[in-house]
Amino acid sequence: MGQVTVTFNNQDHHLACQDGGEERLKMLADYINQRASSLIEHLGSTGDTRLLLMTAIMISDELHELNDGELPSHSEAAAEVKRMDVAMGKAILKIEEMAKTLELS
């Protein structure tokens, strides 16, 4: 199981993730932190819970816009996560195969 340290609202948080998912988790956490930072610039300092809620609403609004005014259902979101997980697994296997080939060269 992978381990990642991410920052939110100037605080470090240690999170676990699937092996190979560390960079994606860091990228997603950085995006959330950036969106939260933009809220802080406009609103000033606020508590973590309120900041997380407002950030989640802002990201949900972005998702809503990207999906032509529709939010994906839980089952659609779960299917998309599974699809991405499978694709990431295939990519990791391919990279490992390429690395082995290079090592043999």
C-alpha positions, 0 to 999 in steps of 0.5 A, spaced: 500 500 500 502 506 497 503 512 502 503 519 500 503 526 504 499 531 502 498 539 504 491 542 505 490 549 508 498 549 510 497 542 514 500 536 512 496 529 512 498 522 511 494 518 506 494 511 504 493 509 497 493 503 492 501 502 490 502 506 483 497 511 485 501 516 489 502 521 483 495 521 482 493 522 489 498 528 490 496 531 483 488 531 486 490 533 493 494 539 490 488 541 485 484 541 491 489 545 495 489 550 490 482 551 489 481 552 497 487 557 497 483 561 492 477 561 496 481 563 502 484 569 498 477 571 497 474 569 504 480 570 509 481 564 514 476 559 515 476 553 519 478 546 515 471 543 515 467 549 512 473 550 507 473 543 505 465 543 504 466 550 500 471 547 496 467 540 495 461 545 492 466 549 488 469 542 485 462 539 484 460 545 480 465 545 476 463 537 475 456 539 474 458 544 468 463 539 465 457 534 464 452 539 461 448 540 467 448 533 470 452 530 476 454 523 475 450 518 479 454 514 484 454 508 480 457 512 474 462 515 478 464 508 481 464 505 474 469 511 472 473 510 478 474 502 476 475 504 469 481 508 471 483 503 476 484 498 470 487 503 465 492 505 470 494 497 472 495 496 465 499 502 464 503 500 470 504 493 467 506 495 460 511 500 464 514 494 468 515 490 461 519 496 458 523 497 464 525 489 464 526 489 457 531 495 458 534 492 463 536 486 459 539 490 453 
